[in-house]
Amino acid sequence: MQEHTRETPGRPPPSALDVIFTRRSVRLYTGQKIDAETVRALLDAAVQAPTAMHAEPWLFVVVQDETVLKRYSDRTKASWLSEVTDHVELHRPRGEDEKRFRDRLRDPAYSVFYNAGTLIVIYGRAKTPFAVADCWLAAQNLMLAACALGLGTCVIGSAAAALDSAEAKAEFGLPADAVAVAPIVVGIPDRNAIEPSERLAPHVVCWT
């Protein structure tokens, strides 16, 4: 497996809590693809997630072809532009004004996948009661495993509609009733990637 970890020689590997507290959504990548062995290691981690009734309803699509990544980025941008008038807050990053956001979506060079070299899409086999929850649990496993290997990840939820189209499912060889749940980019974080945002303390409503 290709090594991406940033461990200091002589130090123990990160603990589960280390990984949980250092994972962040990375929105700037070098563009370098991760190797097949590393992708398979991430998928192996994903399927260790809890699954209701042991259904294991997840299906995985791995996209590393630059042409395919650009095509789905462009489709997602077109969808965002059609929605931005009525649902401007749905996709626009916090703090960015609407005009700048529109201009960015019209820029052919802008990728909704943040130039990551790998996109992993977790699909549910069908709209069963627990399939979506199981797929999100698998997604969290995958992202924590990537963090442990020194890789960055980010959920691109707004790309789900383009990836859930009949055309996409036919292209990727998926069953017609599959559901795109969690599109996740994975890659080598750029050194200028933004630092993680603070989290609020747990809001405990009741503790009896």
PAROGU-796573 format. One record per residue: residue number from 1; residue in three letters; z, y, x of N, C-alpha, C in turn. Coordinates in pm, whole numbers, plus 32768, in hexadecimal, padded with zeros to 4 digits. Last residue first. Example, Ala and Ser with C-alpha at 12.3 -4.5 7.8 and 13.67 -1.06 7.14 Angstrom:
! PAROGU-796573
{site 2 "SER" {82C4 7F1F 8505} {82CA 7F96 8557} {8313 8003 850A}};
{site 1 "ALA" {830C 7DC7 8527} {830C 7E3E 84CE} {830C 7EB6 8528}};
! end
This chain:
! PAROGU-796573
{site 208 "THR" {8C9D 8487 7412} {8D16 8459 73CD} {8D56 83E4 7415}};
{site 207 "TRP" {8BEB 858B 7434} {8C1B 8525 7491} {8CA0 84F5 7459}};
{site 206 "CYS" {8ACF 864E 73DD} {8B45 8602 73B0} {8B69 859A 7419}};
{site 205 "VAL" {8A1F 86E6 746E} {8A44 8712 73E7} {8AC3 86CC 73B8}};
{site 204 "VAL" {89E0 8751 75A4} {8A25 86E4 755F} {8A57 8717 74D9}};
{site 203 "HIS" {88EA 87A2 7657} {8926 87DC 75DF} {8963 8769 758E}};
{site 202 "PRO" {88EF 87A8 77B8} {88E3 8757 773D} {892D 879A 76C9}};
{site 201 "ALA" {8875 88E0 7841} {88D9 8876 783B} {88C9 8827 77B9}};
{site 200 "LEU" {8719 8913 7883} {8795 8936 7840} {87F6 88C1 7848}};
{site 199 "ARG" {867C 8915 79C2} {8692 88D6 7940} {8716 8908 7906}};
{site 198 "GLU" {858D 89D7 7A7D} {8616 89AF 7A5E} {861B 896C 79D4}};
{site 197 "SER" {845B 8955 7B08} {84A7 89B4 7AB7} {8532 897D 7A9A}};
{site 196 "PRO" {83F7 8910 7C5C} {841E 88E7 7BD5} {846C 8954 7B8C}};
{site 195 "GLU" {82F6 89D9 7CFD} {8377 8995 7CFC} {83A1 8973 7C6D}};
{site 194 "ILE" {8197 899E 7D0E} {8209 89EC 7CDD} {8288 8998 7CDD}};
{site 193 "ALA" {80E8 8954 7E3D} {810E 8930 7DB4} {818F 8979 7D8E}};
{site 192 "ASN" {808C 8978 7F38} {80AB 89F1 7EED} {80D2 89D4 7E5D}};
{site 191 "ARG" {8047 8883 7F99} {80C2 88BD 7FCE} {80EA 893C 7F84}};
{site 190 "ASP" {7FE1 87AC 7E91} {7FC1 8816 7EEF} {8042 8857 7F1E}};
{site 189 "PRO" {8033 8653 7E6D} {804D 86DF 7E4B} {801E 873E 7EB9}};
{site 188 "ILE" {7F4E 855F 7E32} {7F9A 8599 7E9F} {7FB4 862B 7E7D}};
{site 187 "GLY" {7F6B 84D6 7CDF} {7F29 84FB 7D5C} {7F89 8530 7DC5}};
{site 186 "VAL" {7F16 84A7 7B8E} {7F67 847A 7BFF} {7F1F 84A3 7C7F}};
{site 185 "VAL" {7F2B 84FD 7A37} {7EE9 850B 7AB8} {7F4C 84E4 7B25}};
{site 184 "ILE" {7F2A 844F 790C} {7F7F 847A 797B} {7F2B 8487 79F9}};
{site 183 "PRO" {7F2B 843D 77B4} {7ED5 8453 7829} {7F29 848F 7899}};
{site 182 "ALA" {7FAC 837D 76CB} {7FDF 83C8 773D} {7F78 83D1 77AE}};
{site 181 "VAL" {7F0F 831B 75E9} {7F97 834E 75DD} {7FBA 83AC 7650}};
{site 180 "ALA" {7E04 82C2 752B} {7E27 8304 75AA} {7EAF 8347 759A}};
{site 179 "VAL" {7DF6 818F 748A} {7E20 821A 747B} {7E44 8253 7504}};
{site 178 "ALA" {7D0B 80A3 7400} {7D65 80CF 746A} {7D82 8164 745A}};
{site 177 "ASP" {7C4E 8050 734D} {7CCD 807F 7315} {7D33 80A3 7381}};
{site 176 "ALA" {7B78 7FFA 73E7} {7B67 8073 7397} {7BEB 80A8 7363}};
{site 175 "PRO" {7BD1 7F98 7536} {7BBE 7F7B 74A8} {7BBD 7FFB 7458}};
{site 174 "LEU" {7B16 8012 7654} {7B91 8003 7608} {7B73 7FDA 7578}};
{site 173 "GLY" {7A59 8058 7715} {7A65 7FCD 76EB} {7AE4 7FB0 769D}};
{site 172 "PHE" {7A27 815B 7755} {7A8D 8117 77A4} {7AA4 8087 7779}};
{site 171 "GLU" {7964 81A2 7698} {7946 81AD 7727} {79A8 815B 777C}};
{site 170 "ALA" {79F3 8182 75A9} {797F 812C 75C4} {795E 812D 7659}};
{site 169 "LYS" {7AAF 824B 75C8} {7ADD 81C0 75BE} {7A6B 815D 75D6}};
{site 168 "ALA" {7A09 832C 75CB} {7A59 830B 7640} {7A83 8278 763C}};
{site 167 "GLU" {799E 8321 74C6} {7945 831C 753B} {7991 82F2 75B8}};
{site 166 "ALA" {7A7B 8342 7428} {7A34 82C2 7421} {79D9 82B2 749A}};
{site 165 "SER" {7B86 83E9 74DA} {7B0C 83E8 748A} {7ACB 835D 748C}};
{site 164 "ASP" {7C5A 8405 757B} {7C6E 83AF 7507} {7BF0 83A5 74B1}};
{site 163 "LEU" {7C20 84C0 7634} {7C27 8436 7664} {7C3A 83D2 75F3}};
{site 162 "ALA" {7C34 85A4 759A} {7BB2 8581 75D4} {7BAF 84EF 7600}};
{site 161 "ALA" {7D4A 8595 755E} {7CE6 8593 74F3} {7C5D 856B 7528}};
{site 160 "ALA" {7DD0 85AA 7655} {7DD4 852C 760A} {7D66 8524 759F}};
{site 159 "ALA" {7DE9 8690 76DB} {7D6B 8648 76F1} {7D63 85CA 769C}};
{site 158 "SER" {7EE5 86EC 76AE} {7E7A 872C 7662} {7DF1 86EA 7678}};
{site 157 "GLY" {7F84 8664 7767} {7F83 863A 76DB} {7F10 8673 768C}};
{site 156 "ILE" {7F94 860C 787F} {7F31 866A 7849} {7F1D 8647 77B6}};
{site 155 "VAL" {80A8 85F1 794E} {806E 85C6 78D0} {800E 8633 789F}};
{site 154 "CYS" {8098 85C6 7AA7} {80A4 8627 7A3A} {8062 85EB 79BE}};
{site 153 "THR" {8118 857C 7BF0} {80DC 8556 7B70} {80E9 85CB 7B0F}};
{site 152 "GLY" {810D 8536 7D51} {8125 858E 7CE0} {80E1 8558 7C64}};
{site 151 "LEU" {81B4 8452 7E32} {813F 8482 7DE9} {8169 84E1 7D7A}};
{site 150 "GLY" {827F 83CF 7EB3} {8257 8451 7EE7} {81DC 848A 7EA5}};
{site 149 "LEU" {82D6 82ED 7E3B} {8273 82DB 7EA5} {8243 8360 7EE0}};
{site 148 "ALA" {8376 8352 7D75} {83B7 8306 7DDF} {8359 82F0 7E56}};
{site 147 "CYS" {82B0 83B8 7CCE} {8308 8414 7D15} {834B 83CD 7D8A}};
{site 146 "ALA" {8249 82C9 7C69} {81F3 8320 7CBA} {8248 8381 7D0C}};
{site 145 "ALA" {8324 8271 7BD5} {82F5 8221 7C47} {829E 8276 7CA3}};
{site 144 "LEU" {832A 8339 7B14} {839B 832C 7B6F} {8374 82DA 7BEB}};
{site 143 "MET" {8236 8307 7A93} {824C 8387 7AD6} {82C1 8381 7B37}};
{site 142 "LEU" {825D 8204 7A2D} {81EF 821F 7A8B} {8209 829F 7AD8}};
{site 141 "ASN" {8334 822B 797D} {8340 81D0 79EF} {82D7 81F0 7A5A}};
{site 140 "GLN" {82B6 82D8 78C7} {8326 8308 7918} {833C 82AF 7991}};
{site 139 "ALA" {81F6 8229 785B} {81CC 82A2 78A3} {823B 82D6 78FC}};
{site 138 "ALA" {8294 8170 77D8} {8243 8144 784B} {8217 81BB 789F}};
{site 137 "LEU" {82F1 8219 7711} {8351 81DE 776E} {8308 81AD 77EB}};
{site 136 "TRP" {8202 824B 7690} {8245 82B9 76D5} {82AF 8286 7734}};
{site 135 "CYS" {81CF 814D 7628} {8171 8186 768A} {81B1 81FC 76D5}};
{site 134 "ASP" {82A1 8130 7573} {8298 80D6 75E5} {823D 8110 7651}};
{site 133 "ALA" {825A 81F9 74B9} {82D8 8202 7504} {82D4 81AA 7580}};
{site 132 "VAL" {816A 818D 745B} {816A 820E 749E} {81E8 821E 74F2}};
{site 131 "ALA" {81BD 8097 73E4} {815D 809A 7453} {8163 811D 74A0}};
{site 130 "PHE" {825B 8072 7308} {829E 8090 7386} {823F 80A1 73FB}};
{site 129 "PRO" {81AD 804D 7224} {8223 80A4 721E} {825E 80CC 72A5}};
{site 128 "THR" {8052 8069 7292} {80C3 801C 7261} {8142 8071 726B}};
{site 127 "LYS" {7F36 80B2 72B6} {7F9F 8109 7282} {800E 80B6 7241}};
{site 126 "ALA" {7EE8 7FF8 73E4} {7ECE 8020 735A} {7F42 8077 732D}};
{site 125 "ARG" {7F15 7FF9 74F7} {7EB1 7F9E 74BF} {7E8B 7FC2 7430}};
{site 124 "GLY" {7F21 8136 7596} {7F62 80D0 7545} {7EF7 8079 7505}};
{site 123 "TYR" {7ED3 8195 76E6} {7EAD 8186 7659} {7F08 8120 7616}};
{site 122 "ILE" {7EF2 826A 77E9} {7F36 81FA 77A7} {7F11 81FF 7713}};
{site 121 "VAL" {7E29 82BC 78F1} {7E3E 82D2 7862} {7E7F 8256 7827}};
{site 120 "ILE" {7E2D 835B 7A1D} {7E52 82DD 79DD} {7E71 82FC 794C}};
{site 119 "LEU" {7D5F 83ED 7B07} {7D94 83FC 7A7F} {7DB2 8370 7A49}};
{site 118 "THR" {7D49 8473 7C49} {7D5F 83FC 7BF6} {7D9A 8423 7B70}};
{site 117 "GLY" {7D3B 855B 7CD8} {7CD1 84F9 7CEB} {7CDB 847E 7C93}};
{site 116 "ALA" {7D6D 869D 7C46} {7DA3 861B 7C70} {7D32 85B6 7C79}};
{site 115 "ASN" {7D1E 8792 7BE8} {7CDA 875D 7C5F} {7D19 86DE 7C95}};
{site 114 "TYR" {7D98 87B8 7AF1} {7DD1 87FA 7B68} {7D9C 87C2 7BEC}};
{site 113 "PHE" {7D25 876C 7A0D} {7D6E 8704 7A56} {7DA0 8736 7ADD}};
{site 112 "VAL" {7C8F 8834 79B6} {7D0E 8822 796F} {7D62 87B7 79B1}};
{site 111 "SER" {7BF2 88F7 7AA8} {7C09 8870 7A77} {7C8F 8869 7A30}};
{site 110 "TYR" {7AFF 89EF 7AD7} {7B8A 89D2 7AB1} {7B95 8945 7A75}};
{site 109 "ALA" {79F7 8A21 7AFE} {7A3F 89E2 7B6D} {7ACE 89BA 7B47}};
{site 108 "PRO" {799A 8AA8 7A20} {796D 8A1E 7A35} {79BC 89D5 7AA2}};
{site 107 "ASP" {7A66 8B64 7956} {7A41 8B54 79E3} {7A18 8AC2 79FB}};
{site 106 "ARG" {7AD0 8B6E 785E} {7A3F 8B7E 7869} {7A0D 8B6B 78F7}};
{site 105 "LEU" {7BDE 8B61 788C} {7B9E 8AF0 7847} {7B06 8AF7 7851}};
{site 104 "ARG" {7C05 8C5C 78FC} {7C18 8BE5 794F} {7BD4 8B6C 790F}};
{site 103 "ASP" {7BDB 8D00 7823} {7B81 8D0A 7896} {7B8C 8C8E 78EE}};
{site 102 "ARG" {7CB6 8CB6 7781} {7C2D 8C9D 7755} {7BCC 8C9E 77CA}};
{site 101 "PHE" {7D87 8D15 7828} {7D7F 8C87 7806} {7CF1 8C63 77D8}};
{site 100 "ARG" {7D56 8E25 7829} {7D4D 8DDB 78A8} {7D3F 8D45 788E}};
{site 99 "LYS" {7D84 8E57 7717} {7D01 8E70 7754} {7CF1 8E21 77D5}};
{site 98 "GLU" {7E97 8E13 76F1} {7E2D 8DC9 76AD} {7DA5 8DDC 76EF}};
{site 97 "ASP" {7F6A 8DF8 7816} {7F35 8E3F 77A2} {7EB8 8DF8 776E}};
{site 96 "GLU" {8072 8D1A 7866} {7FE7 8D40 787F} {7FAE 8D85 7804}};
{site 95 "GLY" {8171 8CC4 7821} {8164 8D3C 7874} {80D5 8D68 788F}};
{site 94 "ARG" {8128 8B6F 7811} {818B 8BD7 77F8} {8176 8C4C 7858}};
{site 93 "PRO" {7FD2 8B15 77D3} {804D 8B0F 7824} {80A8 8B85 7807}};
{site 92 "ARG" {7F4E 8AB7 769C} {7F58 8B20 7701} {7FDB 8B14 774F}};
{site 91 "HIS" {7F4E 89FF 75CC} {7F23 89D3 7651} {7F3B 8A39 76BF}};
{site 90 "LEU" {7FCA 8A7B 74EF} {7FC7 89EA 74F9} {7FA8 89BB 7587}};
{site 89 "GLU" {7FBC 8B85 74C6} {802F 8B56 7513} {802A 8AC0 752C}};
{site 88 "VAL" {7ED8 8BA6 7427} {7ED6 8BD7 74B0} {7F49 8B9F 7503}};
{site 87 "HIS" {7E4D 8B46 7340} {7EC0 8AFF 737A} {7ECD 8B26 740E}};
{site 86 "ASP" {7D76 8BDF 72F3} {7DDD 8BC1 728F} {7E5A 8B83 72CA}};
{site 85 "THR" {7CEF 8BFD 73EA} {7D01 8C6E 738F} {7D73 8C57 732E}};
{site 84 "VAL" {7CE1 8B03 7468} {7D37 8B6A 74A1} {7D4E 8BE1 7443}};
{site 83 "GLU" {7C38 8A3C 7419} {7CBB 8A42 73D8} {7D0B 8ABF 73FE}};
{site 82 "SER" {7B58 8A4B 74B3} {7B45 8A4F 7423} {7BC9 8A5F 73D8}};
{site 81 "LEU" {7BC8 8A30 75AF} {7B8C 8AB0 758A} {7B78 8ABB 74F4}};
{site 80 "TRP" {7C17 8923 75A7} {7C7C 898C 75B0} {7C43 8A13 7583}};
{site 79 "SER" {7B1B 88A8 75A5} {7B75 8896 7534} {7BDF 8903 7533}};
{site 78 "ALA" {7ABF 88F2 76A0} {7A74 891C 7629} {7ACC 8912 75AD}};
{site 77 "LYS" {7B7B 886E 7741} {7B75 88FF 7742} {7B2C 8934 76C6}};
{site 76 "THR" {7B37 8763 7708} {7BBB 8795 76E3} {7BBB 882D 76DF}};
{site 75 "ARG" {7A3A 8756 7776} {7A4B 873F 76E6} {7AD2 8774 76B6}};
{site 74 "ASP" {7A77 8785 7883} {7A23 87E3 783A} {7A31 87D2 77A3}};
{site 73 "SER" {7B0E 869F 78BA} {7B4A 8723 78CA} {7AFB 878A 7879}};
{site 72 "TYR" {7A4E 85DF 7897} {7ABD 85E4 7837} {7B0D 8665 7845}};
{site 71 "ARG" {79A2 8620 796D} {796F 861A 78E4} {79E1 8627 787F}};
{site 70 "LYS" {7A44 860A 7A4F} {7A10 868E 7A27} {79E1 868D 7997}};
{site 69 "LEU" {7A73 84F4 7A4E} {7AE2 8551 7A43} {7AB3 85DB 7A15}};
{site 68 "VAL" {796C 849B 7A77} {79B1 847A 79F9} {7A28 84D9 79E4}};
{site 67 "THR" {793D 84FD 7B77} {78E5 8524 7B08} {7929 850C 7A82}};
{site 66 "GLU" {79FF 847F 7C13} {7A03 8510 7C03} {79AE 853F 7B8E}};
{site 65 "ASP" {7AB5 8366 7BC0} {7A2D 8398 7BD3} {7A2B 842E 7BB4}};
{site 64 "GLN" {7BA4 830A 7B72} {7BA0 834B 7BF4} {7B16 8383 7C14}};
{site 63 "VAL" {7C6A 8298 7A76} {7BF0 82E5 7A8F} {7BFE 832A 7B16}};
{site 62 "VAL" {7CE1 8185 79D1} {7CEE 81D0 7A4E} {7C68 8214 7A69}};
{site 61 "VAL" {7D8D 812B 78B5} {7D09 8153 78E7} {7D21 81A9 7963}};
{site 60 "PHE" {7E4E 802F 781D} {7E43 8097 7884} {7DB1 80AE 78A9}};
{site 59 "LEU" {7F16 7FED 7701} {7E99 7FD4 7748} {7E87 804A 77A9}};
{site 58 "TRP" {8041 7F6C 7667} {7FF8 7FCD 76B9} {7F76 7F96 76F4}};
{site 57 "PRO" {80F7 7ED7 75D7} {807E 7F04 7594} {8022 7F5D 75E8}};
{site 56 "GLU" {81CB 7E04 75E9} {817A 7E35 7659} {80F3 7E6C 7628}};
{site 55 "ALA" {827E 7D87 753A} {81F0 7D8F 7513} {8196 7DB8 7586}};
{site 54 "HIS" {838C 7D4E 7527} {8340 7D1D 759A} {82A9 7D1F 757F}};
{site 53 "MET" {83FE 7DE8 7466} {83CF 7D62 743E} {837C 7D1F 74AD}};
{site 52 "ALA" {83B8 7F01 752C} {83ED 7ECC 74AE} {83AC 7E47 748C}};
{site 51 "THR" {83FA 7F0E 767E} {8391 7F03 761A} {83C7 7EBF 759E}};
{site 50 "PRO" {8448 7FBD 77AE} {8472 7F78 7733} {8400 7F77 76CE}};
{site 49 "ALA" {836A 7F8F 78CA} {83B1 7FE1 7869} {83E1 7F8D 77F3}};
{site 48 "GLN" {82CB 7F13 7979} {8356 7EE5 7978} {83A8 7F33 7911}};
{site 47 "VAL" {81D9 7F8B 797D} {81EA 7F1F 791C} {8275 7EDE 7922}};
{site 46 "ALA" {81F4 8047 7A4F} {81E9 8074 79C3} {820A 8005 7961}};
{site 45 "ALA" {81EB 7FAF 7B36} {8268 7FF2 7B11} {8266 8019 7A7E}};
{site 44 "ASP" {80DF 7F65 7B2F} {8145 7EFD 7B2B} {81CD 7F37 7B04}};
{site 43 "LEU" {806E 8062 7B4D} {805C 801A 7ACE} {80C1 7FAA 7AC0}};
{site 42 "LEU" {80B9 8096 7C54} {80E7 80EE 7BE9} {80DB 80A9 7B61}};
{site 41 "ALA" {802F 7FCB 7CD7} {80C1 7FCF 7CE0} {80FB 8027 7C72}};
{site 40 "ARG" {7F29 8018 7CA2} {7F5C 7F9C 7C66} {7FF5 7F96 7C6D}};
{site 39 "VAL" {7F1E 8101 7D3D} {7F0B 8109 7CAC} {7F45 808C 7C69}};
{site 38 "THR" {7F3C 808D 7E3B} {7FA3 80E7 7E08} {7F99 80F4 7D71}};
{site 37 "GLU" {7E4E 7FFF 7E4B} {7ECD 7FB7 7E53} {7F3F 800C 7E1D}};
{site 36 "ALA" {7D89 80C8 7E42} {7D96 8068 7DD4} {7E1B 801F 7DD5}};
{site 35 "ASP" {7E00 820F 7EAE} {7DBB 818F 7EC0} {7DDD 812F 7E4F}};
{site 34 "ILE" {7DBB 8351 7E24} {7E1B 82EE 7E54} {7DD6 8265 7E54}};
{site 33 "LYS" {7CE8 8459 7E99} {7D00 83E7 7E3F} {7D6C 838E 7E7A}};
{site 32 "GLN" {7D2A 85B1 7EC3} {7D1C 852D 7F01} {7D3C 84BF 7E9C}};
{site 31 "GLY" {7D69 86A0 7E54} {7CEB 8664 7E2B} {7CD6 85D9 7E64}};
{site 30 "THR" {7E59 871C 7E79} {7DF9 8725 7EE7} {7D70 86EF 7EBF}};
{site 29 "TYR" {7ECD 87D5 7D56} {7EBB 875D 7DA8} {7E54 8773 7E15}};
{site 28 "LEU" {7FA6 8858 7C70} {7F4F 887E 7CDF} {7F47 8808 7D41}};
{site 27 "ARG" {8073 8824 7BC2} {7FF6 885B 7B8C} {7F9B 8892 7BFA}};
{site 26 "VAL" {8165 8738 7B7A} {8119 8779 7BE5} {8092 87A5 7BAE}};
{site 25 "SER" {8297 8723 7AF2} {820A 8726 7ACB} {81BF 8778 7B32}};
{site 24 "ARG" {837F 865B 7BB2} {8355 86D6 7B71} {82C4 86CB 7B49}};
{site 23 "ARG" {849C 85B2 7C31} {8419 85AC 7BEE} {83FB 8632 7BAC}};
{site 22 "THR" {859F 85CB 7C82} {8539 860F 7CD3} {84AE 8607 7C95}};
{site 21 "PHE" {8640 8539 7BD7} {865D 85C7 7BE6} {85F7 8612 7C3C}};
{site 20 "ILE" {85D3 8438 7BE7} {85DB 847B 7B66} {85EB 8512 7B77}};
{site 19 "VAL" {85FA 8402 7CF8} {8573 840C 7CC3} {8573 8457 7C3E}};
{site 18 "ASP" {8711 83F6 7D09} {86C5 8454 7D5D} {863C 846E 7D20}};
{site 17 "LEU" {8743 8321 7C5B} {876C 83A8 7C34} {8726 8413 7C88}};
{site 16 "ALA" {86DA 824E 7CF5} {86A2 826B 7C71} {86C6 82F8 7C45}};
{site 15 "SER" {86C6 82C6 7E4C} {8701 8278 7DE0} {86BB 829B 7D5C}};
{site 14 "PRO" {85D9 82B7 7F58} {861B 8300 7EEB} {8652 82A2 7E82}};
{site 13 "PRO" {8637 81F5 807D} {85D6 8221 8018} {8620 8267 7FA6}};
{site 12 "PRO" {8703 827D 818A} {86E5 8219 8124} {867F 824D 80C1}};
{site 11 "ARG" {8685 82F3 82C6} {86C9 830D 8248} {86A6 82A0 81E3}};
{site 10 "GLY" {85E7 82AF 839A} {8675 8293 83A5} {86C2 82AC 8326}};
{site 9 "PRO" {84FF 83B7 836D} {8520 8338 83AE} {85B6 8327 83BB}};
{site 8 "THR" {84F2 8444 822B} {8512 845C 82B7} {8537 83D7 82F7}};
{site 7 "GLU" {83E5 8418 8143} {846C 83F8 8173} {847B 841B 8207}};
{site 6 "ARG" {8311 8445 80A5} {8334 84AE 8103} {83BF 8495 813A}};
{site 5 "THR" {8210 8352 805F} {829A 8382 8059} {82B4 83E9 80C5}};
{site 4 "HIS" {8123 82DB 805D} {8121 8369 803E} {81AD 83A5 8047}};
{site 3 "GLU" {8065 81D2 80DD} {80E7 8214 80DA} {80D6 82A9 80BE}};
{site 2 "GLN" {7FAD 80DD 8030} {7FA9 815A 807B} {802F 81A3 806E}};
{site 1 "MET" {8000 7F89 8054} {8000 8000 8000} {8000 807D 8058}};
! end
